[in-house]
Amino acid sequence: MKKKELLALTPPEMEMHLREIARKDEPQRVNQWVSIKKYQYGRYLLAKEENGYLVVSVFLAEHVRAEAKYPAYVVYFDRKADDFITWETDTGKWRNSMLDHLDWPEYMYDSGNYISSEDAELIQGYLGVQSGNYEDLLQFQQGVRTRSLHARDKKKTDAWDEAMRLVPALPKDWKTWILKRAVKEHYIFYQYQRGGAAEGHCTHCGHMVRIRNPKYNQHGVCSRCGQKIRFKSVDKSGYIRTQLETAYLFQRCRPGIVVLRRFEVWMTIEKGGFQNPQIHYDEVKRYLYDGKFQEEVYHFGDFKGRGLRWIGGESDCRWNGFYYNYYIAPREGSVYPRTLPDLGRRELRETGLVQWIRKNPVLNPRKYLHAWKRIPVLEQILKAGLPKLTEELVEYPEKLFWREFSGGLAKRLEIDNAKLKRLRELDGGIRFLCWLQEEKKQKLCLSDELICWFIENDILPEDLDFVKDRMSYVQIRNYLTRQQEGQEEDIRQVLTTWKDYLSMARRVKMNVRDEIVYRASRLFQRHKELVEYIAENRLSVTAMELAETYPYINDILPMLPEKYGFSDETYTILTPEKIEDILEEGQALHHCIDKKKEYFERINNQESYILFLRKTEQPNQPYYTLEVEPGGVIRQKRTEYDRQKKDIGEASAFLRKWQAVVQERLTKGDRDLAKKSRETRIESYTSMRKKKVRINGGLFAGQYLADVLEADLMEIPDAGKDAA
């Protein structure tokens, strides 16, 4: 609608006789408990048609009584464009809201609407509505909204409908097949007789069959069709509904396009109607596959409150006729067989799915197709007579690491033909294949009995990487078996203990390649001893690990005293002699210096050093820890729990004196390191600010890390601007 054209129109004006009606319409209280009042007419609607538009002025009762000249709203309707829009006179703005969503005073909840019979007739003729009252105006607006939403989604829904038109009709014997194959719960109904009934009606085969001394709800087997059943007395049994089962149907939509349809199926039996069981089915999903088996999913449901239809996309909700719920029938189900032979010769030929369905009458065909798409070699595995491997790969396709080789199945599985034969003869799964691949890669010859022992104990070749370069697989098995003797642990736990033991041995610098170490005769005892040793010597063990990770630290620390050591009558700056000194400082003051490897990395790179500020009278008592750049700039000064005490001002005066002394000791190499350190610091603060890094806990929780660090910074006087 053209807004300039609408503003050029003249809205209907309030008439004098309506003002008289409004003046006489005194507001009345709704009831004695609330102060809200109501009018006989809370709104006055005046209508006119101009230039093909229906123009409706809406006056409020209180405004009319106050001699207001202009309406509260002017609503414009365009029948040809199937549109409407509202002008709000108070704000001078356009509103797209429907009448019931405009701003109305509280009295409108209980007040009526005034429209003259002439105006109602005009509205009725223009909009083609029934009465031409306020409700008809609102109903027309709601229709415009609905039609607009339908038009907006039409491109999408038309594409869905076009795809669904390809789906063929159900087979003629669909219900019969559901009764015979898809529904699993069946019954034999018998008429109670003294001494036991001799025959009953089977719901599965539909025949009277011989029975012997049945008991109500007792499980049995039909003597005619072999179906598992439960016995039901005709007199005792009431309405029966079987549990939901899943059924699948494959059909060709057109050459190259296949649809997999998923149904929820069940059977009901009315009281006394056991000879006529009712079959029910709801189709809940459709999966369309093109020639490359690209999948399009559709589900049946209510689309945006506009009614039930097929909708593109996944949904785990099920429409039960009134609302959605999340109860989903089992995904595995019976597959209708009569469409499969033809599809198996054409569209499904290269998948192996038809052969898999024949071996597994109850399954999830979609899961198989997903696995086959991920590992196309699955078809060859199935046809090679490897059912266990196929089953495991359908469930966990990600467990097969394979490369796209040309050639036979053995080559594609990275084994040889002899090993493929062993795999087939033993019906091996993924783990057996892993051992055969390991055997070929390492050029070994492992017995089937040895491989099966490892598999039974849930051990794969990669689980033994920590020791298999020093021991054969036979030796490993023998060692694990011996160490299990007298223990209540299974073999897998023995292996875990062994691996943990060697990891700890490596931490404390034991020679893990020495047979005495890696084949400890009393594994659990040695493991316990190492746990206790590391607990008692945690700092020295951690120091060894840090020294291995950062090999230059122990060479750097002895050079620090000459350059950074300093003392006066009150304070002293000490330098750590070894890594353990830094770790002990962190533990004593309960801050993060011993917990974050970043500090040790910076020492290793000579970006900054860790120094100790002590009181001269108590040189062995931790006081403040300093992080200092090579040029003497102090990045951080923290005491217990990363805090600063009130005496930091006095200590800072000493630190200024110390910085001046350090400046006289610096070499050109130190100044180069200091320049590089300053640049790194500025870049780091800038990055923190861009990422808005905040401190999560402690004294400065919630503050920006860069702000806290910069506030603690002590630059060299006149050495340059602070990092920003």
N, C-alpha and C positions, 0 to 999 in steps of 0.2 A: 504494500500500500504506500502511495506517495504522500508523505507527511505534509509537504507544503500545500498540496492540493486539499488535504483534509482540513488544514488550518484556515483555508480560505472559505470553508463552508460555515454557515450560521447555525449553531446549535439551537434547539428549541429553548425558549425562555419561559420562566415561571409565569403562570397566569394568575390574575388577581383572585379568581374564585378559589384557586388552590391555596393561596396565602390565607384566605378566610378559613378554609378547612383546617389548615395547619394551626392558626391562632386558636381555634376552638378545641383543638386536639390537645388537651392538657395531659402532661405525662403522669402516668399512674405507677405506683410501686408494684414490682412483680409479686412480692409477698412481704410479710411483716418482718422477716429475718434478714433481708438484704436491702441495701440502699439503692440498688439498680432500679431504674424506672423504664417504662416502655410507652410507646405511642401506638395509636391505632395504625398510623402510617409512619413508619420510620424513614422510608425512602419514597420519593416522588419521581417517577420515570416518565419523561416526555419524549416522544419519538417523531421523526420526520424523515422523509426520503428526499435526497438532493443529489443531483449528478450521479445517480446510480448507487449511492451509498445510503445505508440506514444509519441515521445519527440519533443516538439516545442520550439525553441529558439526565444525569442522576443528581437530584437534590436531596440533602439530608434535612430531616424535620427541624432540628435545632437551628440550622442555617436559615430555613424558610421563615421560621418564627422570628428570627433576628433581622429580617428584611434583606437577606443576602441576595445579591444580584446575579451571581454566577453559580453554576452547578459545581458540586465537588468533583465529579468526573463527567467526561464526555466519551462515550463508547461508540466507535465507528465499526460498522459491519460491511463487508464487501462480499456479496453473494457469489459473484462470478469468480473471484479469486479465492473463495472459501477461506476467508481470513477475517481477523478483527484486531483492533488495537485501541488502547485507552489513553486519553489525555488527562493528566492530573493537574487541575487548574491551580491548586495551591502551590505546587512546586514548579510548575511549568515543565514537567517531564513526561515522556511517553512511558506507558506501562504495558507489558505484554501479558500480565496476569489475567486470569479469568475473573469473573465478578466475585466469586466466593473467596478469592485470594487477595482482594483489595483490602485497604485498611478501613474498617468500619467501627463505629463506636459500640460500646457494650450493649446499649439499648436495642441494637438491631437484632440481637439473638431472640427477642420476644416480640418484636414489632413487625407489622405487616408492610406490604409494598402497594403503592398506589399507581395504577396505570388506567387511563381512561379507556372506555370501550372503543373509541375511535382509534386511539394509538395501538391498542391490542390488536384490532383488526388490521392495521397497517403492518405491524410486526408479523402477524400471522401470514399475511399475503406475501411479504417480502422474503421471509425466511422459510416459508412453507412448514411452519410448526402448527401445533394443535390449537393452542389457546392464545399465544402472544403475551403471556405473562412473564414475570421475572424468571421463573423456573425454566421456561422455554428458551429464554435468552441464554441462560447458563448451560442448558442442555445442548444448544447449538454450538456454543464455545467448546464444550467437551468433545463434541463430534469433530470439530475442526482440529483439536489437538490429536485425537485418535487417528484421524485420516492423515495428519501431518507425520505422525510417528510411523504409520504404516508405509507412507511414501518414502520416508527416510530409510527404512529397512528393506524396501522392496527389492533393491538390487541383490541384497544378501539372501532374502528369503526366496527370490526367484531362482537363484543359483542352487539353493538347497532343493527346491521342488523339482528342478530339472534333473538333478542327480537322483532323487528318489523315484522319479518316473521310470528310471532304468530297471528298478528292482522288479523281478517277476512275481507272479502270484504264487501262493503256497502250493505245494504238491497236494494232489487229491487225497492221498492217504496220510496226510500230516497228523491228524488226530489219532488215527489208528496206531501210527508209529509211536506217538507220545505215550499212549496207553501201554504199548508192549515194551518199549525200550527206555523212554526218558523218565517216566514215573517209577520210582523204586519201591514205594510202599504199596503192597497189595495184601489182599485179605481173602480168606475163605469163610463165607457166611454159612452157618448151619442152624437148623431148627433143633432146639433142645429136645432131647428124648431121654426118658429114663433108661439107664443102661448105656447111654452114649450114642450120639448121632453117627450114622454110617456113611453119610454123604453130605457134601456142601458145595456151594457155588464159588468158583475162583474168579476174582475180578480181573486177573491177568489173562487167562485163556478164554474166560467166558463160558466155561463148561461146568457141569456137575461132575464132581470127582469123588472117589472113595476116600473116606477119612476114618480114623479110629480113635475113639475116646477123646475128642477134642476138649480143651479147656479154654475158657474165655481169656483172650489176649496172649495165649500161648504161641510161641514161635514154631513154625514148621516149614515144610516144603510141599508144594503141590505135586501130587503123584502123577499128574498128567503132563504139565509143562516144565516142572522143575524149578519154578519160581519160589523164592523165599517169601513166606506169607506170615500173617498173624490170624489166628482164629477169632471170629466174632460171632456171637450169638445174635440171631435176628431179633429176638425179643429185647435183649439188653442194649444193643447198639443203637446209638442216636446218630446225629449228623456227624460226618467225618470229613475232614479236610486234610489232605496230605501236606507234608512240608514242601516248600518251594525247591524245585530242582532247576538246573540249567540245561538248555538244549541248544544245539547249534545247527545251522543250515547253510551250506555253501550253494550258491547259484551263479550262473553266468548271466550278467546283465546284457552284455554284447561281446563279441569276440575281443579278447584281451582285457576285459573288465570283469572282475569277480566281486561278489558281495558275500560277506560272512555275517549272518544274522544271529543275534543272541536273544534267546527267549527265556522267560521264567515260566515254568509249567507246573501245574498241580492238578490233583483230582479231587472231586467232592462226591460224596455219596449221601443222598437224603435218607432219612430213616425209612426203612422198608424198601428203598430203591436200589438195593445192591445189584440187581440184574441190569441196571442202567446207569453205571457211573458216568459222571460228567467230567469231560476234559476241558481244562482252561489253559490259556497261554497268553502272555503279554510279551510283545516284542519290545525290548528295552534299548538295544544297541544295533547299529549297522556299521560295518567296516568295509569300505570300498577300496579295492586294490586295482591299480592300473598295471600295465605290462611290465613296469619296473618294480612293482609291489610297493609303490608309494601309497601310504595309508591315509584315507579320509574317514574321520569318525563322526557318527551322527547318533544322537540320543533322542528319545521321545519324551516330550515334556511340555510344560506351559511356557510359551515364549512371551515374556514381558506382560503376563496377565491377559493375553489376547486369545487364549485357547490352546488346545493341545495340537502339537504338530512335531515333525522331525526337525531337529535343531542341529546345526553343525557344531562339532566340538565335543569334548569329553564332559561327563558329569557323573559323579558317584551318587547323586540323589535319584530316588525313584518316585515317580508320581503315582500315588495310590488312588487317584480319582478325586481327592479333595485337597491334598497338600503334599509337599515333598517330605520324604524321610530318608534316612541314611542306611536303611536295611538293604543289603545287597545279597542276592542269592549267590550260591557258590559259583566261582568262575569256571570250575571244571564241570563238564557236562557231556551228555551223549551227543554224537554227531549223526545227523541224518545221512544214511549211506547211499541212497539211490542216485544222487547227483554226482557222486565222487568218481566213478570210473571214467566218465567222459571228461571231467575236469582234470583227472590224473593223466589223461593222454594229451591234454592241451595246456591250459593255463597253469595248472599246478604240477606239470611234468617235472620241472627241474628242482622242485622244493623237497620232494620226498615225503610231503605231508600225508598224502593218501596212504602210503605204506605205514606211516607212523600211527595213523588212526586205526588201521586194521589190527595193529598190535596192541593198541590201547583204546578200548571202547569208550572210556570216560577220560576226557582231557580238555585242555584249553588250547584250541587251534591257533588262536592269536599269539599266545606265548611262543609256540613253536615257530611261527612265521617271524616274530621279532628276533628270535635266536638265529634263525637261518639267514636273515638279512645281515646280522652282525658277523656271523661265521658261515659263509656259503658252503664250506667243507662239511657242514652238518649233514647234508644230503648224502654225501659219499660215506660218511661214518655210519649212517643208518643202513644204507644198502649193503655195506660191508659186513653186516651181522654183528653190530656192536650196540646192543640195546641199552646196557647200563651206561655206557659213555654218552649215548644219545640222550638218555633221560637226564643225566646230570648236566649236560650242556644246554638242554632246553631250559632247565631251571637256573643255571648259572653260566651263561655264555661268556661272561667276562673272565672266567677262569682258564679259558683256552687261549694261550698266546701263540699265534701262528702267523706265518708269512704267506703271501699269495704266490706260491710256487706253481709252475706248470708241471705236469707229470702225475704220477699215481698218488694214491692216498698216503702211502707210507712216507713218501718224500714230503708231502704237504704237512704231515704231522711231525716231521723231522725225526723219523725213525726209519728202519729198513724193513724189508718184507718179512724177514724172520721174526723181528720184534712185533710186527703187525699180526702175524699168525699167533704169537703168544698172547697178545692182547685179546684176540678174538676167542681163543680157546679158553681163556680164564674169565671171559666177559669182564674185562677190566674197565674201570672208570677213569676219571680225570687223574686221580692220584697215581694209579698204576701207569698211566701214560707218562706222567711227569718222571717217574723212575726210569721208564724205558728211554725217555729223551736224555736223561742224565747219563744213563749207561752208554748210549751212543756218543754223547759229547765227550765223555771222559775216557772212551774206549775201554770200558770195563766189561766184565761178564758176571752179572749178579744172578743168583738163583731166584727162581720164582718164590721159593719159600722165604728167602731173605727179604725180598720186596714186599711180600704179603705181611711179614712180621712188622716192618716199618709202617705199612698202611694201617694195620690193626691198631697200632699205637699212635696213629695220627701224626706221623712224622714224614715230612717231605724233604727232598734233597737240600733245599735252601735253608731248612731248619738246622742243618749240620755245617753250614758254611764256616762257623767259628772254629771248627776242629778237623774238618775232613781233609785238609792239606797235610795233616800229620798222622792220620789214622785211616785204615781201610774201613769200609762199611761193616765188614764182619767184625773187626776189632771194636768198632763203635757199639754194635749190638751186644757183643760180649761184655763190654765195660758197663753199659747201661744195665744189663741183666744182673751183673755182680753187685753193682751199687744199690740195686733195688732190694737185695736180700736183707731181711731184717727191718725193712722200712715199710711204713703203711702207705707210701706214695705209689702212684702208678708210674709207668715208664715215662710218660710225657712230663710229669713233674720232676722226675730225676733229671731229664734232659734240661729242663728250665733251671734247676739248681746248678747243674754243671756249667751251663752257659753263664749264669750269674757269677759263679765262683771264678771263672777265667776272666770275666770282665773286672771284678774286684782285684784279681791278681795283677792285671795289667795296670790298674790304677796305682798300686803300691810298688810298681817297677819290678815285679817278679818276672823271671824269664819264662814266659808262657810257652816257649818252644822247647823247654826242657821237659822230658818225659815224666820226670818226678813231679813236675807241677801240673801239666795238663792231663796226666793220668793218675791223679792223686788216689792212693789206695783206699783212703777213707774220705770219700767226697763230702758227705754231710758234715763230718767233724771239721774238715778243712774250711768248708764254707762258713760254719759257725765261728771258727777262729778268726777268719778274715773280717766278718761282720763286726766282731768285738774289737778287733784291732783298729779298723777304720773309725769306729765310734770313739775310741779312746784317743786316736791321733788324727782327728778330722782335719785340723788346720794344716798339719804337715802333708797329709795326703792331697788336700786341695791345693796347697802350694806347689807340690810336685806336678799336678795336672796343669796349673797355670804356667809354671816354668816351661813345660813342654809346649803349651799353646803359644806362649809369648817368650821366645828364647832369649831376647836381648835384655829383659828386665834385670836379671841378676848381674849383668855386666854394667848396667847403667847406675844402679843404686849405689855402689861403692864410690862413684865419682861425684855424688851430690854433696857430701859434708863440706868439702873444701869451698864450694861455691855458694851453698845455701845455708850452712850452719851459722848460727849467731846467738849471742846471749847478752843480757844486761842484768842488773840487780833483781829485776822483777820477772822477766820472761826469757824463755829460751826456745829457739827453733832447732828441732832435731830432725835428722833424716833417717828413714828406715834402712836397716842393713840388709834385710832379706824380705821376701814376699810374706813370710809368716808374721813379720812385724806389722804389716798393713792389715792382715786379716785379724790379728789380735786387737789392733786399734778399733776396727769396726765392731768387733764383739764387745769390747769394753764400753764403747759409747753408744752402742745399739743404733747405729745409723747404717746407711746403705753401702759404705765403702767396701765391705767384704762380700757383698751380695751381687754387685753389678760388675760384669767383666769389662764394661766400657772404660773404667778407670785404668785397668791394667793394660788395655789396648792402647790408651793414650800415653801411658808411660813407655810402653814398648816402642811407640812411634815418636817419642820425645815431643809430644804435643803438650803434655803437662806432667807434673810430678806430684806425688803425695808427700807432704811434710807434716810434722807434728809440732804444734804450739804447746809448750808446757810452762808451768811456773818454775822459776829457777830453783826454788826451795824444794820442789817435788818433781824432779826430772823424770821419774818413772811412773808418775800418775797421769794418765791420759786426760787432756783438758780440751783442746780444740784440734780438729783435723783440717788441714789446708789443702786445696788443690791449686797449684801454682804453675803458671806458664814459664817457659825457659827464661824469659826476660824479667820475671819478678811480679808480673801481674797476678793478683790473687783472684781466682775465679770463685771459689767457695771457701767459707770458714764456718764449720758446723761443730757443735758439741753434742751432748746426749740427745738422741731421738731427732737428729737433724735440726736442732734448735739453736738459737743464739741467746745468751743471757745478757743481763743488764751491764755486765762488765766488759762487753764487747767494744764499747767506746774507748775505754782505757787501753785495751789490748790493741785496738786499731792504731793508736798513736805509736805504739811500739812497732807495729807492722810497717808503718810509714818509714820509721827510722831504718828498719831492716831492708826495705826496698831500696833506700838510698845506698846502703852498704853493698847490696847485691849489684847495683848498677856499675860500681867500680870494679867488680870482679869479672864482668861478662867479657867474653871473647867475641870476635867477629862471627864465629860459628854459632855461638849462643844467640846473638842478635838476629841472625838469619832464621834460626829456629823460632825465635820469639815472633818475628814478622809473620812467618807461615802459620803459627799457632793462632795469632790474632785474626788473620783472614779466615781460618777455619771456624773460629768461634763466631764471627759475625755471620758467616754463611749459615751456621747451625741455628743461631737465634732467628734469623730471617725465615728459615724453613719451618721452625717451630711455630712462628706467628702465622705463616700462610696456612699451615695445617691446623691451627688453633688447638695446639696440644695443651691439655689441662692436667693438673696434678689430681690423681684420683683419691688419695687418702692422706691422713696425717695432718700436721699443723697448717699446711698450705692447700688443703683440699679445695678444688674448684677454681684455683687461680691458674693463670697462664704460666706455664713452666718458664718461658723466655723472660717474663717479667720478674719472676722470683730470682732467677739466676742473675739477671742484669742488676737487680737491686743489691745483690751481694758482691758485685764485682768491685775490685779495688785496682784501678788503673795506676800506672806510674804517673806522678804529677807532671803535667805539661807534655805527656807522651803522645797525646792525641785524643780524639773524641771517643766517648764510650760507644760500644756496639749498639746499633739502633735497629 
